[in-house]
């Protein structure tokens, strides 16, 4: 894909990282073989991270692990909160995209003047999902973190964002995901426990109610001397619990 010329500036804005933006977009202009890959990656990376989150949900459900399912729930909730915060910041700062104010050729055409730059939406989503996956599993999270960081770079490479847009998105999502998990972990665990008693149970655990009840009964039986429990069962009388 040939680089598209940046749209004529609607205003002139100078930021501390203009030079970094120019350097990265210059690198992009000299790596034409990478244009198609980065254009696909900037969209596909988010989809891959969503699929990884779905895998985390399926895995937690199969393990019938309430704490793990609470972490999975926070991946979704925290990501939504992060995106909402990012959209709010866009309306507060209303920063014009660099491709509209810096006269350089960019790989992708520039969005409209009201599609603000600060912070980067793609990076907000990617980092939120990555941090959430890191909370759930270090292995999944490590892979997701690499995907998210390359996603942030792709937004600058394609000419869509300043470096500080990407950096701010990383900070916003990381703070929200980690702080929110610390504050809401217990609440989410209790909420998952309550929802397991509703028709939503099949979405939260693969263990049926009968299996769970059997496990509880077995645990209680072990707490009673074997001979006493056996005599009560043989007599046909119900166990005292």
C-alpha positions as CSV (number, residue, x, y, z in Angstrom):
1,X,0.0,0.0,0.0
2,X,1.4,3.4,-1.0
3,X,1.5,6.0,1.7
4,X,-1.3,8.5,1.6
5,X,-0.5,12.2,1.9
6,X,-1.6,13.7,5.2
7,X,-4.6,16.0,5.0
8,X,-4.0,19.7,5.1
9,X,-3.6,21.0,8.6
10,X,-6.7,22.5,10.3
11,X,-4.6,24.0,13.0
12,X,-1.0,24.1,14.1
13,X,0.0,22.2,17.3
14,X,3.4,21.5,18.5
15,X,4.0,18.7,21.0
16,X,7.2,17.5,22.7
17,X,7.2,14.2,20.8
18,X,6.7,15.7,17.3
19,X,10.2,14.5,16.5
20,X,9.4,10.9,17.5
21,X,6.3,11.0,15.4
22,X,8.2,12.3,12.3
23,X,11.0,9.7,12.8
24,X,8.5,6.8,13.1
25,X,6.5,7.9,10.1
26,X,9.7,8.4,8.1
27,X,10.7,4.8,9.0
28,X,7.2,3.8,7.8
29,X,7.7,5.5,4.4
30,X,10.9,3.6,3.9
31,X,9.4,0.2,4.8
32,X,6.7,-0.2,2.1
33,X,6.8,-4.0,2.5
34,X,5.5,-3.6,6.1
35,X,2.5,-1.3,5.3
36,X,0.0,-4.1,4.5
37,X,1.1,-6.1,7.6
38,X,0.8,-3.2,10.0
39,X,-2.6,-2.1,8.5
40,X,-3.9,-5.7,9.1
41,X,-2.2,-6.0,12.4
42,X,-3.7,-2.8,13.9
43,X,-7.2,-4.3,13.5
44,X,-6.4,-8.0,13.9
45,X,-4.4,-7.6,17.1
46,X,-7.6,-6.5,19.0
47,X,-9.5,-9.4,17.6
48,X,-6.8,-11.8,18.7
49,X,-6.8,-10.4,22.2
50,X,-10.6,-10.8,22.3
51,X,-10.2,-14.4,21.3
52,X,-7.6,-14.9,24.0
53,X,-10.1,-13.5,26.6
54,X,-12.7,-15.9,25.3
55,X,-10.3,-18.7,25.8
56,X,-9.7,-17.5,29.3
57,X,-13.5,-17.6,30.0
58,X,-13.8,-21.1,28.5
59,X,-10.8,-22.4,30.6
60,X,-12.1,-20.9,33.8
61,X,-15.5,-22.4,33.2
62,X,-14.1,-25.8,32.5
63,X,-12.0,-25.6,35.7
64,X,-15.1,-24.6,37.7
65,X,-12.8,-22.1,39.4
66,X,-14.8,-19.2,40.9
67,X,-11.7,-17.0,41.5
68,X,-10.6,-17.5,37.9
69,X,-14.0,-16.6,36.6
70,X,-14.0,-13.5,38.7
71,X,-10.8,-12.5,36.9
72,X,-12.3,-13.2,33.5
73,X,-15.3,-11.1,34.4
74,X,-13.0,-8.2,35.3
75,X,-11.3,-8.5,31.9
76,X,-14.6,-7.6,30.3
77,X,-15.8,-5.0,32.9
78,X,-12.4,-3.4,33.2
79,X,-11.9,-3.1,29.5
80,X,-15.3,-1.3,29.1
81,X,-14.4,1.1,31.9
82,X,-11.0,1.8,30.3
83,X,-12.6,2.5,26.9
84,X,-15.2,4.8,28.5
85,X,-12.5,6.7,30.3
86,X,-10.5,7.0,27.1
87,X,-13.5,8.4,25.2
88,X,-14.1,10.9,28.0
89,X,-10.5,12.1,27.8
90,X,-10.9,12.6,24.1
91,X,-13.7,14.9,24.7
92,X,-11.8,16.8,27.4
93,X,-8.6,17.3,25.4
94,X,-9.9,17.3,21.8
95,X,-6.4,16.8,20.5
96,X,-6.3,17.0,16.7
97,X,-4.7,14.0,15.0
98,X,-1.0,14.4,14.1
99,X,-1.7,13.4,10.5
100,X,-3.8,16.6,10.3
101,X,-1.3,19.0,11.7
102,X,2.1,17.6,10.7
103,X,2.8,17.7,7.0
104,X,4.2,14.2,6.4
105,X,3.0,11.3,4.3
106,X,1.3,8.6,6.3
107,X,0.5,4.9,5.6
108,X,-3.2,5.3,6.3
109,X,-5.5,8.2,5.4
110,X,-6.3,10.5,8.3
111,X,-9.7,10.5,10.0
112,X,-11.9,13.6,10.3
113,X,-11.0,16.5,12.5
114,X,-13.5,15.5,15.2
115,X,-12.0,12.0,15.5
116,X,-9.6,13.1,18.3
117,X,-6.2,11.6,19.0
118,X,-5.6,11.6,22.7
119,X,-5.5,8.8,24.0
120,X,-5.3,6.0,21.4
121,X,-8.5,3.9,21.4
122,X,-6.9,0.8,19.9
123,X,-4.1,0.9,22.5
124,X,-6.6,1.5,25.4
125,X,-8.5,-1.7,24.4
126,X,-5.4,-3.8,23.7
127,X,-3.6,-2.9,26.9
128,X,-6.8,-3.3,29.0
129,X,-7.3,-6.8,27.6
130,X,-3.6,-7.6,28.0
131,X,-3.5,-6.5,31.7
132,X,-6.7,-8.4,32.4
133,X,-5.2,-11.6,30.8
134,X,-2.1,-11.0,32.9
135,X,-4.3,-11.0,36.0
136,X,-5.9,-14.3,34.9
137,X,-2.7,-16.0,33.7
138,X,0.9,-14.9,33.6
139,X,1.6,-17.0,30.5
140,X,-1.4,-15.6,28.6
141,X,-0.7,-12.1,29.9
142,X,2.9,-12.1,28.7
143,X,1.9,-13.0,25.2
144,X,-1.0,-10.5,25.3
145,X,1.3,-7.7,26.5
146,X,3.6,-8.2,23.5
147,X,0.7,-8.0,21.2
148,X,-0.6,-4.9,22.9
149,X,2.7,-3.1,22.8
150,X,3.1,-3.8,19.0
151,X,-0.4,-2.6,18.6
152,X,0.5,0.7,20.2
153,X,3.5,1.1,17.9
154,X,1.4,0.3,14.8
155,X,-0.8,3.3,15.6
156,X,2.2,5.6,15.4
157,X,3.7,3.8,12.4
158,X,0.4,4.2,10.4
159,X,0.5,7.9,11.2
160,X,-2.7,7.9,13.4
161,X,-1.3,8.9,16.8
162,X,1.4,10.8,18.6
163,X,3.7,8.7,20.8
164,X,2.1,10.4,23.9
165,X,-1.3,9.2,22.8
166,X,-0.1,5.7,23.0
167,X,1.8,6.1,26.2
168,X,-1.2,7.7,27.9
169,X,-3.5,4.9,26.8
170,X,-1.0,2.4,28.3
171,X,-1.1,4.2,31.6
172,X,-4.8,4.7,31.7
173,X,-5.7,1.1,31.0
174,X,-3.0,-0.3,33.3
175,X,-4.0,1.8,36.3
176,X,-7.7,1.1,35.8
177,X,-7.2,-2.7,35.4
178,X,-4.9,-3.1,38.3
179,X,-6.5,-0.7,40.8
180,X,-10.0,-1.9,39.8
181,X,-9.0,-5.5,40.4
182,X,-7.6,-4.8,43.8
183,X,-10.8,-2.9,44.8
184,X,-13.4,-5.2,43.3
185,X,-11.9,-8.7,43.4
186,X,-13.8,-9.8,46.5
187,X,-17.1,-8.3,45.2
188,X,-16.7,-10.0,41.9
189,X,-16.0,-13.4,43.6
190,X,-19.2,-13.1,45.6
191,X,-21.1,-12.0,42.6
192,X,-20.0,-15.0,40.6
193,X,-21.0,-17.2,43.6
194,X,-24.5,-15.7,43.6
195,X,-24.9,-16.0,39.8
196,X,-24.0,-19.7,40.0
197,X,-27.3,-20.2,41.7
198,X,-29.2,-18.6,38.7
199,X,-29.9,-19.8,35.2
200,X,-26.6,-18.2,34.2
201,X,-24.7,-21.0,35.9
202,X,-23.8,-22.8,32.7
203,X,-21.9,-19.7,31.5
204,X,-19.9,-19.6,34.7
205,X,-19.0,-23.3,35.5
206,X,-19.1,-26.6,33.8
207,X,-19.9,-28.3,37.1
208,X,-23.6,-29.1,37.4
209,X,-25.6,-28.4,40.6
210,X,-25.8,-32.2,41.4
211,X,-22.0,-32.6,41.2
212,X,-21.5,-29.6,43.4
213,X,-24.0,-30.9,45.9
214,X,-22.4,-34.3,45.8
215,X,-19.0,-32.8,46.5
216,X,-20.4,-30.8,49.5
217,X,-22.0,-34.0,50.9
218,X,-18.8,-36.0,50.5
219,X,-16.9,-33.3,52.3
220,X,-19.4,-33.3,55.2
221,X,-19.4,-37.1,55.4
222,X,-15.6,-37.1,55.8
223,X,-16.1,-34.8,58.8
224,X,-18.1,-37.6,60.7
225,X,-16.4,-40.8,62.0
226,X,-16.7,-43.5,59.3
227,X,-18.5,-46.1,61.5
228,X,-21.1,-43.6,62.8
229,X,-21.9,-42.4,59.3
230,X,-22.0,-45.9,57.9
231,X,-24.5,-47.0,60.7
232,X,-26.7,-44.1,60.0
233,X,-26.8,-44.8,56.3
234,X,-27.4,-48.6,56.8
235,X,-30.3,-47.8,59.2
236,X,-32.0,-45.9,56.5
237,X,-32.2,-42.8,58.7
238,X,-31.1,-39.5,57.1
239,X,-27.7,-38.1,58.0
240,X,-27.9,-35.3,60.6
241,X,-26.8,-32.7,58.0
